[in-house]
């Protein structure tokens, strides 16, 4: 199917080729500005994911100061950033702006299916190469109606999957003596619907492993009352709480749990418990909360662009911003590593198909781990490492320790898992 952008590009290219031929001139590669479009939730409830954006963008803009070497030619690089405002419709709209108004060569997006899915859908529809991460691969791939026998043509994604986070969470549950009754906080959004899927999500694996599921049903994001969930958990005797909630919702739930005297032994809620800012706001109530760790300063990887180890990248971020490192730092950095690699390996910079083919053949060691699209669970997907993390209060500050690594044994442990006091 010939998309609109390809049609316009083809017409322009044909005219240029005809003009060049009529003058008897050879077609030479000339430096031109390479445009990378980046969609990110800089405002709204997902804005915590975007906190490292400025630092990462500054790093790569400095790297591009003298141009990006592609086939022996130094091309100027422009990174055009659009705020999704934590809204999927807005993410789709700004992706269209990047495609048709800014005419980017490659799109990038991160931070939950609310951002990555609509951006990737626009890229696929309009024939623009696109790279995404920071969304479990099932909500990204199947949430876009992906067919495992076919895959996609232009859109590529790297992150862990639900099977990985299930294994990590269960490794944490198994560490603490508890009654195997698990209350879940799953919202009515792409993540919550994916995690609760009766075939691909948590329920079948929990049943197989002998865990009892207490599921009060989907709730709406930005809820202000979790009394019904807390009551259901208390009535069932749940000693474990798990889920995937935005930070404001988990703060509300955890505050109300204390007020209603609900005291589980293990709590691991993705999204909300991934950020030092959100944990710091909870004070001592953050101690013992656990979460999947999909990037950490102790991970044994290094950047293909800057050469920085994970620890060096975290140190540089903290020195530049005065803020603690955060997991999306590694995700954002690696996103541009893959984009740079694909642009440099593309045989024809003016051909979206050539850039997409370069993405397809990516096999790259990044600060986020190995990205290899030839070895994914489905086409267009590469899985990245994940371990079990726990927030432990040190000097009155929450510190994320790596407490389980059975799923990714190459990642070093930094502390032992403990029950919530």
TORKOL-4160 file (C-alpha; in steps of 0.2 Angstrom, whole numbers, padded with zeros to 4 digits, m for minus):
421
<pt num="1" X="0000" Y="0000" Z="0000"/>
<pt num="2" X="0007" Y="0017" Z="m0005"/>
<pt num="3" X="0005" Y="0029" Z="0009"/>
<pt num="4" X="0003" Y="0048" Z="0007"/>
<pt num="5" X="0020" Y="0053" Z="0013"/>
<pt num="6" X="0029" Y="0040" Z="0002"/>
<pt num="7" X="0019" Y="0046" Z="m0013"/>
<pt num="8" X="0024" Y="0064" Z="m0010"/>
<pt num="9" X="0042" Y="0059" Z="m0007"/>
<pt num="10" X="0042" Y="0048" Z="m0023"/>
<pt num="11" X="0036" Y="0063" Z="m0033"/>
<pt num="12" X="0049" Y="0074" Z="m0027"/>
<pt num="13" X="0063" Y="0062" Z="m0029"/>
<pt num="14" X="0058" Y="0058" Z="m0047"/>
<pt num="15" X="0058" Y="0077" Z="m0051"/>
<pt num="16" X="0075" Y="0079" Z="m0043"/>
<pt num="17" X="0082" Y="0064" Z="m0053"/>
<pt num="18" X="0075" Y="0070" Z="m0069"/>
<pt num="19" X="0083" Y="0087" Z="m0066"/>
<pt num="20" X="0100" Y="0079" Z="m0062"/>
<pt num="21" X="0099" Y="0068" Z="m0077"/>
<pt num="22" X="0095" Y="0083" Z="m0089"/>
<pt num="23" X="0110" Y="0092" Z="m0083"/>
<pt num="24" X="0121" Y="0077" Z="m0085"/>
<pt num="25" X="0126" Y="0078" Z="m0067"/>
<pt num="26" X="0131" Y="0063" Z="m0056"/>
<pt num="27" X="0120" Y="0059" Z="m0041"/>
<pt num="28" X="0131" Y="0063" Z="m0026"/>
<pt num="29" X="0128" Y="0061" Z="m0008"/>
<pt num="30" X="0126" Y="0078" Z="0000"/>
<pt num="31" X="0125" Y="0083" Z="0018"/>
<pt num="32" X="0107" Y="0087" Z="0024"/>
<pt num="33" X="0099" Y="0089" Z="0040"/>
<pt num="34" X="0093" Y="0072" Z="0048"/>
<pt num="35" X="0077" Y="0074" Z="0058"/>
<pt num="36" X="0073" Y="0063" Z="0073"/>
<pt num="37" X="0055" Y="0066" Z="0080"/>
<pt num="38" X="0053" Y="0062" Z="0099"/>
<pt num="39" X="0036" Y="0060" Z="0107"/>
<pt num="40" X="0036" Y="0060" Z="0126"/>
<pt num="41" X="0024" Y="0064" Z="0140"/>
<pt num="42" X="0032" Y="0080" Z="0147"/>
<pt num="43" X="0016" Y="0085" Z="0156"/>
<pt num="44" X="0001" Y="0076" Z="0164"/>
<pt num="45" X="0001" Y="0061" Z="0176"/>
<pt num="46" X="0015" Y="0052" Z="0166"/>
<pt num="47" X="0027" Y="0066" Z="0166"/>
<pt num="48" X="0038" Y="0057" Z="0179"/>
<pt num="49" X="0043" Y="0046" Z="0165"/>
<pt num="50" X="0050" Y="0061" Z="0155"/>
<pt num="51" X="0061" Y="0069" Z="0169"/>
<pt num="52" X="0077" Y="0063" Z="0161"/>
<pt num="53" X="0072" Y="0069" Z="0144"/>
<pt num="54" X="0082" Y="0086" Z="0145"/>
<pt num="55" X="0098" Y="0078" Z="0151"/>
<pt num="56" X="0098" Y="0064" Z="0137"/>
<pt num="57" X="0093" Y="0076" Z="0123"/>
<pt num="58" X="0108" Y="0087" Z="0129"/>
<pt num="59" X="0120" Y="0073" Z="0128"/>
<pt num="60" X="0115" Y="0068" Z="0110"/>
<pt num="61" X="0114" Y="0086" Z="0104"/>
<pt num="62" X="0132" Y="0088" Z="0110"/>
<pt num="63" X="0137" Y="0072" Z="0101"/>
<pt num="64" X="0129" Y="0079" Z="0085"/>
<pt num="65" X="0137" Y="0096" Z="0086"/>
<pt num="66" X="0148" Y="0092" Z="0072"/>
<pt num="67" X="0136" Y="0081" Z="0063"/>
<pt num="68" X="0132" Y="0063" Z="0062"/>
<pt num="69" X="0144" Y="0052" Z="0051"/>
<pt num="70" X="0133" Y="0043" Z="0039"/>
<pt num="71" X="0142" Y="0034" Z="0024"/>
<pt num="72" X="0157" Y="0046" Z="0026"/>
<pt num="73" X="0146" Y="0062" Z="0026"/>
<pt num="74" X="0143" Y="0072" Z="0042"/>
<pt num="75" X="0125" Y="0076" Z="0042"/>
<pt num="76" X="0118" Y="0090" Z="0054"/>
<pt num="77" X="0105" Y="0082" Z="0066"/>
<pt num="78" X="0089" Y="0090" Z="0073"/>
<pt num="79" X="0079" Y="0082" Z="0087"/>
<pt num="80" X="0061" Y="0088" Z="0087"/>
<pt num="81" X="0052" Y="0085" Z="0103"/>
<pt num="82" X="0033" Y="0084" Z="0105"/>
<pt num="83" X="0024" Y="0083" Z="0122"/>
<pt num="84" X="0010" Y="0070" Z="0122"/>
<pt num="85" X="0003" Y="0078" Z="0138"/>
<pt num="86" X="0000" Y="0060" Z="0144"/>
<pt num="87" X="m0014" Y="0058" Z="0132"/>
<pt num="88" X="m0015" Y="0045" Z="0118"/>
<pt num="89" X="m0025" Y="0056" Z="0106"/>
<pt num="90" X="m0013" Y="0070" Z="0108"/>
<pt num="91" X="0002" Y="0057" Z="0105"/>
<pt num="92" X="m0006" Y="0052" Z="0089"/>
<pt num="93" X="m0009" Y="0070" Z="0084"/>
<pt num="94" X="0009" Y="0076" Z="0087"/>
<pt num="95" X="0016" Y="0061" Z="0078"/>
<pt num="96" X="0006" Y="0066" Z="0063"/>
<pt num="97" X="0014" Y="0084" Z="0065"/>
<pt num="98" X="0031" Y="0076" Z="0065"/>
<pt num="99" X="0028" Y="0066" Z="0050"/>
<pt num="100" X="0019" Y="0078" Z="0039"/>
<pt num="101" X="0024" Y="0095" Z="0045"/>
<pt num="102" X="0042" Y="0092" Z="0051"/>
<pt num="103" X="0045" Y="0077" Z="0039"/>
<pt num="104" X="0056" Y="0068" Z="0051"/>
<pt num="105" X="0067" Y="0053" Z="0045"/>
<pt num="106" X="0063" Y="0043" Z="0060"/>
<pt num="107" X="0051" Y="0043" Z="0075"/>
<pt num="108" X="0055" Y="0038" Z="0093"/>
<pt num="109" X="0043" Y="0037" Z="0108"/>
<pt num="110" X="0043" Y="0030" Z="0126"/>
<pt num="111" X="0033" Y="0029" Z="0142"/>
<pt num="112" X="0018" Y="0017" Z="0142"/>
<pt num="113" X="0006" Y="0011" Z="0128"/>
<pt num="114" X="m0003" Y="0028" Z="0130"/>
<pt num="115" X="0012" Y="0035" Z="0121"/>
<pt num="116" X="0021" Y="0021" Z="0111"/>
<pt num="117" X="0005" Y="0013" Z="0103"/>
<pt num="118" X="m0002" Y="0029" Z="0094"/>
<pt num="119" X="0015" Y="0035" Z="0089"/>
<pt num="120" X="0019" Y="0018" Z="0081"/>
<pt num="121" X="0002" Y="0017" Z="0073"/>
<pt num="122" X="0004" Y="0033" Z="0064"/>
<pt num="123" X="0022" Y="0028" Z="0059"/>
<pt num="124" X="0016" Y="0012" Z="0052"/>
<pt num="125" X="0001" Y="0020" Z="0043"/>
<pt num="126" X="0012" Y="0033" Z="0035"/>
<pt num="127" X="0028" Y="0024" Z="0031"/>
<pt num="128" X="0040" Y="0031" Z="0043"/>
<pt num="129" X="0053" Y="0021" Z="0053"/>
<pt num="130" X="0049" Y="0021" Z="0072"/>
<pt num="131" X="0058" Y="0015" Z="0087"/>
<pt num="132" X="0050" Y="0013" Z="0104"/>
<pt num="133" X="0053" Y="0006" Z="0122"/>
<pt num="134" X="0047" Y="0008" Z="0140"/>
<pt num="135" X="0031" Y="m0002" Z="0137"/>
<pt num="136" X="0029" Y="m0021" Z="0140"/>
<pt num="137" X="0029" Y="m0029" Z="0123"/>
<pt num="138" X="0012" Y="m0037" Z="0123"/>
<pt num="139" X="0002" Y="m0021" Z="0126"/>
<pt num="140" X="0012" Y="m0013" Z="0113"/>
<pt num="141" X="0012" Y="m0027" Z="0100"/>
<pt num="142" X="m0005" Y="m0035" Z="0103"/>
<pt num="143" X="m0013" Y="m0018" Z="0108"/>
<pt num="144" X="m0009" Y="m0013" Z="0090"/>
<pt num="145" X="m0017" Y="m0029" Z="0083"/>
<pt num="146" X="0000" Y="m0036" Z="0079"/>
<pt num="147" X="0000" Y="m0053" Z="0070"/>
<pt num="148" X="0014" Y="m0064" Z="0076"/>
<pt num="149" X="0015" Y="m0072" Z="0059"/>
<pt num="150" X="0017" Y="m0055" Z="0050"/>
<pt num="151" X="0023" Y="m0042" Z="0061"/>
<pt num="152" X="0025" Y="m0023" Z="0056"/>
<pt num="153" X="0035" Y="m0015" Z="0042"/>
<pt num="154" X="0041" Y="0001" Z="0050"/>
<pt num="155" X="0039" Y="0000" Z="0069"/>
<pt num="156" X="0051" Y="m0008" Z="0081"/>
<pt num="157" X="0050" Y="m0010" Z="0100"/>
<pt num="158" X="0062" Y="m0016" Z="0114"/>
<pt num="159" X="0057" Y="m0019" Z="0132"/>
<pt num="160" X="0053" Y="m0034" Z="0143"/>
<pt num="161" X="0036" Y="m0043" Z="0142"/>
<pt num="162" X="0023" Y="m0048" Z="0154"/>
<pt num="163" X="0030" Y="m0065" Z="0156"/>
<pt num="164" X="0046" Y="m0057" Z="0163"/>
<pt num="165" X="0038" Y="m0045" Z="0175"/>
<pt num="166" X="0027" Y="m0060" Z="0181"/>
<pt num="167" X="0043" Y="m0070" Z="0184"/>
<pt num="168" X="0051" Y="m0056" Z="0193"/>
<pt num="169" X="0037" Y="m0052" Z="0204"/>
<pt num="170" X="0034" Y="m0070" Z="0209"/>
<pt num="171" X="0053" Y="m0071" Z="0213"/>
<pt num="172" X="0050" Y="m0057" Z="0226"/>
<pt num="173" X="0034" Y="m0065" Z="0232"/>
<pt num="174" X="0042" Y="m0082" Z="0235"/>
<pt num="175" X="0056" Y="m0073" Z="0245"/>
<pt num="176" X="0044" Y="m0068" Z="0259"/>
<pt num="177" X="0034" Y="m0080" Z="0269"/>
<pt num="178" X="0016" Y="m0075" Z="0265"/>
<pt num="179" X="m0001" Y="m0084" Z="0262"/>
<pt num="180" X="m0001" Y="m0083" Z="0243"/>
<pt num="181" X="m0016" Y="m0072" Z="0242"/>
<pt num="182" X="m0013" Y="m0057" Z="0230"/>
<pt num="183" X="m0024" Y="m0042" Z="0229"/>
<pt num="184" X="m0021" Y="m0033" Z="0212"/>
<pt num="185" X="m0023" Y="m0015" Z="0206"/>
<pt num="186" X="m0026" Y="m0015" Z="0188"/>
<pt num="187" X="m0033" Y="0001" Z="0179"/>
<pt num="188" X="m0044" Y="0002" Z="0164"/>
<pt num="189" X="m0030" Y="0007" Z="0152"/>
<pt num="190" X="m0019" Y="m0003" Z="0140"/>
<pt num="191" X="m0007" Y="m0008" Z="0153"/>
<pt num="192" X="m0020" Y="m0014" Z="0166"/>
<pt num="193" X="m0030" Y="m0023" Z="0152"/>
<pt num="194" X="m0014" Y="m0031" Z="0146"/>
<pt num="195" X="m0008" Y="m0037" Z="0164"/>
<pt num="196" X="m0026" Y="m0043" Z="0168"/>
<pt num="197" X="m0028" Y="m0053" Z="0151"/>
<pt num="198" X="m0035" Y="m0070" Z="0156"/>
<pt num="199" X="m0023" Y="m0078" Z="0143"/>
<pt num="200" X="m0008" Y="m0067" Z="0141"/>
<pt num="201" X="m0007" Y="m0059" Z="0158"/>
<pt num="202" X="m0005" Y="m0063" Z="0176"/>
<pt num="203" X="m0020" Y="m0073" Z="0180"/>
<pt num="204" X="m0016" Y="m0090" Z="0172"/>
<pt num="205" X="0002" Y="m0090" Z="0178"/>
<pt num="206" X="m0004" Y="m0085" Z="0196"/>
<pt num="207" X="m0016" Y="m0100" Z="0196"/>
<pt num="208" X="m0003" Y="m0112" Z="0190"/>
<pt num="209" X="0009" Y="m0106" Z="0204"/>
<pt num="210" X="m0004" Y="m0108" Z="0217"/>
<pt num="211" X="m0008" Y="m0090" Z="0220"/>
<pt num="212" X="m0025" Y="m0084" Z="0224"/>
<pt num="213" X="m0030" Y="m0069" Z="0214"/>
<pt num="214" X="m0041" Y="m0055" Z="0222"/>
<pt num="215" X="m0046" Y="m0044" Z="0208"/>
<pt num="216" X="m0059" Y="m0030" Z="0212"/>
<pt num="217" X="m0060" Y="m0026" Z="0193"/>
<pt num="218" X="m0053" Y="m0012" Z="0183"/>
<pt num="219" X="m0053" Y="0006" Z="0190"/>
<pt num="220" X="m0051" Y="0023" Z="0182"/>
<pt num="221" X="m0035" Y="0032" Z="0182"/>
<pt num="222" X="m0034" Y="0047" Z="0194"/>
<pt num="223" X="m0046" Y="0039" Z="0206"/>
<pt num="224" X="m0048" Y="0047" Z="0223"/>
<pt num="225" X="m0055" Y="0032" Z="0233"/>
<pt num="226" X="m0048" Y="0015" Z="0234"/>
<pt num="227" X="m0059" Y="0009" Z="0249"/>
<pt num="228" X="m0068" Y="m0004" Z="0239"/>
<pt num="229" X="m0051" Y="m0012" Z="0234"/>
<pt num="230" X="m0044" Y="m0011" Z="0251"/>
<pt num="231" X="m0060" Y="m0019" Z="0259"/>
<pt num="232" X="m0059" Y="m0033" Z="0246"/>
<pt num="233" X="m0041" Y="m0036" Z="0250"/>
<pt num="234" X="m0043" Y="m0036" Z="0269"/>
<pt num="235" X="m0059" Y="m0048" Z="0268"/>
<pt num="236" X="m0049" Y="m0060" Z="0257"/>
<pt num="237" X="m0034" Y="m0059" Z="0269"/>
<pt num="238" X="m0022" Y="m0053" Z="0255"/>
<pt num="239" X="m0004" Y="m0052" Z="0261"/>
<pt num="240" X="0003" Y="m0047" Z="0244"/>
<pt num="241" X="m0002" Y="m0032" Z="0233"/>
<pt num="242" X="0003" Y="m0031" Z="0215"/>
<pt num="243" X="m0002" Y="m0020" Z="0200"/>
<pt num="244" X="0002" Y="m0007" Z="0187"/>
<pt num="245" X="m0003" Y="0010" Z="0193"/>
<pt num="246" X="0001" Y="0028" Z="0189"/>
<pt num="247" X="0010" Y="0037" Z="0204"/>
<pt num="248" X="m0004" Y="0048" Z="0209"/>
<pt num="249" X="m0016" Y="0033" Z="0211"/>
<pt num="250" X="m0004" Y="0022" Z="0221"/>
<pt num="251" X="0000" Y="0037" Z="0233"/>
<pt num="252" X="m0019" Y="0038" Z="0236"/>
<pt num="253" X="m0021" Y="0019" Z="0238"/>
<pt num="254" X="m0006" Y="0017" Z="0250"/>
<pt num="255" X="m0011" Y="0032" Z="0260"/>
<pt num="256" X="m0029" Y="0025" Z="0262"/>
<pt num="257" X="m0022" Y="0008" Z="0266"/>
<pt num="258" X="m0013" Y="0015" Z="0281"/>
<pt num="259" X="m0029" Y="0024" Z="0286"/>
<pt num="260" X="m0039" Y="0008" Z="0285"/>
<pt num="261" X="m0026" Y="m0002" Z="0294"/>
<pt num="262" X="m0022" Y="m0013" Z="0279"/>
<pt num="263" X="m0004" Y="m0020" Z="0281"/>
<pt num="264" X="0002" Y="m0032" Z="0267"/>
<pt num="265" X="0019" Y="m0040" Z="0268"/>
<pt num="266" X="0024" Y="m0037" Z="0250"/>
<pt num="267" X="0019" Y="m0023" Z="0238"/>
<pt num="268" X="0025" Y="m0022" Z="0221"/>
<pt num="269" X="0016" Y="m0010" Z="0209"/>
<pt num="270" X="0024" Y="m0006" Z="0192"/>
<pt num="271" X="0024" Y="0012" Z="0186"/>
<pt num="272" X="0021" Y="0020" Z="0202"/>
<pt num="273" X="0035" Y="0012" Z="0212"/>
<pt num="274" X="0048" Y="0015" Z="0198"/>
<pt num="275" X="0052" Y="0032" Z="0203"/>
<pt num="276" X="0063" Y="0040" Z="0217"/>
<pt num="277" X="0052" Y="0056" Z="0217"/>
<pt num="278" X="0036" Y="0046" Z="0220"/>
<pt num="279" X="0045" Y="0036" Z="0234"/>
<pt num="280" X="0052" Y="0051" Z="0242"/>
<pt num="281" X="0035" Y="0059" Z="0244"/>
<pt num="282" X="0029" Y="0043" Z="0254"/>
<pt num="283" X="0043" Y="0046" Z="0267"/>
<pt num="284" X="0045" Y="0031" Z="0278"/>
<pt num="285" X="0030" Y="0022" Z="0270"/>
<pt num="286" X="0041" Y="0019" Z="0255"/>
<pt num="287" X="0052" Y="0007" Z="0264"/>
<pt num="288" X="0050" Y="m0011" Z="0258"/>
<pt num="289" X="0040" Y="m0007" Z="0243"/>
<pt num="290" X="0046" Y="m0017" Z="0228"/>
<pt num="291" X="0046" Y="m0016" Z="0209"/>
<pt num="292" X="0053" Y="m0023" Z="0193"/>
<pt num="293" X="0070" Y="m0015" Z="0190"/>
<pt num="294" X="0072" Y="m0013" Z="0171"/>
<pt num="295" X="0087" Y="m0001" Z="0172"/>
<pt num="296" X="0099" Y="0002" Z="0187"/>
<pt num="297" X="0115" Y="0010" Z="0190"/>
<pt num="298" X="0122" Y="m0007" Z="0194"/>
<pt num="299" X="0117" Y="m0015" Z="0178"/>
<pt num="300" X="0133" Y="m0022" Z="0168"/>
<pt num="301" X="0130" Y="m0012" Z="0152"/>
<pt num="302" X="0138" Y="0003" Z="0143"/>
<pt num="303" X="0132" Y="0015" Z="0129"/>
<pt num="304" X="0137" Y="0012" Z="0111"/>
<pt num="305" X="0137" Y="0031" Z="0108"/>
<pt num="306" X="0146" Y="0039" Z="0124"/>
<pt num="307" X="0154" Y="0023" Z="0131"/>
<pt num="308" X="0147" Y="0027" Z="0148"/>
<pt num="309" X="0143" Y="0012" Z="0160"/>
<pt num="310" X="0127" Y="0012" Z="0168"/>
<pt num="311" X="0135" Y="0019" Z="0184"/>
<pt num="312" X="0144" Y="0033" Z="0174"/>
<pt num="313" X="0128" Y="0038" Z="0166"/>
<pt num="314" X="0119" Y="0039" Z="0182"/>
<pt num="315" X="0133" Y="0049" Z="0190"/>
<pt num="316" X="0133" Y="0061" Z="0176"/>
<pt num="317" X="0114" Y="0063" Z="0177"/>
<pt num="318" X="0115" Y="0067" Z="0196"/>
<pt num="319" X="0129" Y="0079" Z="0194"/>
<pt num="320" X="0120" Y="0088" Z="0180"/>
<pt num="321" X="0103" Y="0089" Z="0188"/>
<pt num="322" X="0105" Y="0087" Z="0206"/>
<pt num="323" X="0092" Y="0074" Z="0206"/>
<pt num="324" X="0093" Y="0055" Z="0209"/>
<pt num="325" X="0095" Y="0044" Z="0194"/>
<pt num="326" X="0079" Y="0036" Z="0188"/>
<pt num="327" X="0075" Y="0020" Z="0177"/>
<pt num="328" X="0069" Y="0030" Z="0161"/>
<pt num="329" X="0086" Y="0037" Z="0160"/>
<pt num="330" X="0093" Y="0021" Z="0153"/>
<pt num="331" X="0078" Y="0018" Z="0142"/>
<pt num="332" X="0078" Y="0036" Z="0134"/>
<pt num="333" X="0097" Y="0035" Z="0131"/>
<pt num="334" X="0096" Y="0018" Z="0123"/>
<pt num="335" X="0082" Y="0024" Z="0112"/>
<pt num="336" X="0093" Y="0036" Z="0103"/>
<pt num="337" X="0107" Y="0024" Z="0103"/>
<pt num="338" X="0097" Y="0012" Z="0092"/>
<pt num="339" X="0091" Y="0027" Z="0081"/>
<pt num="340" X="0108" Y="0033" Z="0078"/>
<pt num="341" X="0114" Y="0015" Z="0074"/>
<pt num="342" X="0100" Y="0013" Z="0061"/>
<pt num="343" X="0103" Y="0029" Z="0053"/>
<pt num="344" X="0122" Y="0026" Z="0051"/>
<pt num="345" X="0118" Y="0008" Z="0044"/>
<pt num="346" X="0105" Y="0013" Z="0032"/>
<pt num="347" X="0110" Y="0011" Z="0014"/>
<pt num="348" X="0100" Y="0026" Z="0008"/>
<pt num="349" X="0096" Y="0039" Z="0020"/>
<pt num="350" X="0082" Y="0046" Z="0009"/>
<pt num="351" X="0073" Y="0029" Z="0009"/>
<pt num="352" X="0062" Y="0026" Z="0024"/>
<pt num="353" X="0062" Y="0007" Z="0019"/>
<pt num="354" X="0081" Y="0007" Z="0020"/>
<pt num="355" X="0080" Y="0015" Z="0037"/>
<pt num="356" X="0067" Y="0002" Z="0043"/>
<pt num="357" X="0078" Y="m0012" Z="0036"/>
<pt num="358" X="0092" Y="m0005" Z="0046"/>
<pt num="359" X="0081" Y="m0006" Z="0062"/>
<pt num="360" X="0076" Y="m0023" Z="0058"/>
<pt num="361" X="0094" Y="m0029" Z="0057"/>
<pt num="362" X="0099" Y="m0021" Z="0073"/>
<pt num="363" X="0110" Y="m0031" Z="0085"/>
<pt num="364" X="0117" Y="m0018" Z="0097"/>
<pt num="365" X="0124" Y="m0018" Z="0114"/>
<pt num="366" X="0117" Y="m0003" Z="0123"/>
<pt num="367" X="0117" Y="0005" Z="0140"/>
<pt num="368" X="0100" Y="m0004" Z="0142"/>
<pt num="369" X="0106" Y="m0021" Z="0137"/>
<pt num="370" X="0107" Y="m0030" Z="0120"/>
<pt num="371" X="0094" Y="m0025" Z="0107"/>
<pt num="372" X="0092" Y="m0038" Z="0094"/>
<pt num="373" X="0077" Y="m0039" Z="0083"/>
<pt num="374" X="0081" Y="m0056" Z="0075"/>
<pt num="375" X="0079" Y="m0064" Z="0092"/>
<pt num="376" X="0062" Y="m0058" Z="0098"/>
<pt num="377" X="0046" Y="m0067" Z="0104"/>
<pt num="378" X="0037" Y="m0059" Z="0089"/>
<pt num="379" X="0043" Y="m0049" Z="0074"/>
<pt num="380" X="0048" Y="m0031" Z="0077"/>
<pt num="381" X="0052" Y="m0035" Z="0096"/>
<pt num="382" X="0068" Y="m0037" Z="0106"/>
<pt num="383" X="0067" Y="m0041" Z="0124"/>
<pt num="384" X="0078" Y="m0032" Z="0137"/>
<pt num="385" X="0084" Y="m0038" Z="0155"/>
<pt num="386" X="0074" Y="m0035" Z="0171"/>
<pt num="387" X="0077" Y="m0039" Z="0189"/>
<pt num="388" X="0068" Y="m0037" Z="0205"/>
<pt num="389" X="0071" Y="m0021" Z="0215"/>
<pt num="390" X="0066" Y="m0015" Z="0232"/>
<pt num="391" X="0066" Y="0003" Z="0240"/>
<pt num="392" X="0075" Y="0003" Z="0256"/>
<pt num="393" X="0077" Y="0019" Z="0266"/>
<pt num="394" X="0095" Y="0024" Z="0269"/>
<pt num="395" X="0100" Y="0041" Z="0277"/>
<pt num="396" X="0081" Y="0045" Z="0276"/>
<pt num="397" X="0081" Y="0043" Z="0257"/>
<pt num="398" X="0073" Y="0029" Z="0247"/>
<pt num="399" X="0087" Y="0019" Z="0238"/>
<pt num="400" X="0082" Y="0006" Z="0225"/>
<pt num="401" X="0092" Y="m0010" Z="0228"/>
<pt num="402" X="0092" Y="m0026" Z="0217"/>
<pt num="403" X="0086" Y="m0040" Z="0227"/>
<pt num="404" X="0081" Y="m0054" Z="0215"/>
<pt num="405" X="0090" Y="m0059" Z="0199"/>
<pt num="406" X="0084" Y="m0076" Z="0194"/>
<pt num="407" X="0077" Y="m0070" Z="0178"/>
<pt num="408" X="0093" Y="m0060" Z="0173"/>
<pt num="409" X="0107" Y="m0069" Z="0183"/>
<pt num="410" X="0120" Y="m0057" Z="0174"/>
<pt num="411" X="0113" Y="m0043" Z="0184"/>
<pt num="412" X="0122" Y="m0042" Z="0201"/>
<pt num="413" X="0112" Y="m0041" Z="0218"/>
<pt num="414" X="0115" Y="m0026" Z="0229"/>
<pt num="415" X="0104" Y="m0031" Z="0244"/>
<pt num="416" X="0092" Y="m0044" Z="0252"/>
<pt num="417" X="0073" Y="m0043" Z="0250"/>
<pt num="418" X="0064" Y="m0039" Z="0266"/>
<pt num="419" X="0046" Y="m0039" Z="0271"/>
<pt num="420" X="0037" Y="m0022" Z="0274"/>
<pt num="421" X="0039" Y="m0017" Z="0292"/>
